[in-house]
Amino acid sequence: MKEVMPETILWQTVLTVAADDALHDKTKFKRPYSTFNRRLSIDIDHARSWFKEPNQHFNFVCLSADCNTKAIHERMIKKIKILEEKEKER
């Protein structure tokens, strides 16, 4: 079994946290009077954009995490699309 380098684990964690942020339900943070909720909603948008419009930083993180960039992108696009449709219904 191949030993996983600590740096790889670090980048896998970065990717996991970004995916978790992107998959939060924005309807839970709709109270406009809450600065905290507005900030969370913006963070969710940024995370979603990062997966929807991959760039050199996205590619770097995926490669550093020893992950297939195309597979991560496609999987996250599907999940984000489903979540955004549910959010529109609410």
Number of C-alpha atoms within 10 A of each C-alpha: 3 4 5 10 9 9 11 17 14 14 19 19 14 15 20 13 13 18 20 13 18 25 20 19 15 19 13 11 17 12 11 9 8 11 11 12 16 16 12 18 21 14 17 21 16 15 19 22 14 17 21 17 10 13 10 8 10 17 16 13 19 22 15 16 22 14 16 11 16 12 11 15 18 12 11 18 17 11 13 20 14 12 16 14 10 12 13 8 6 6
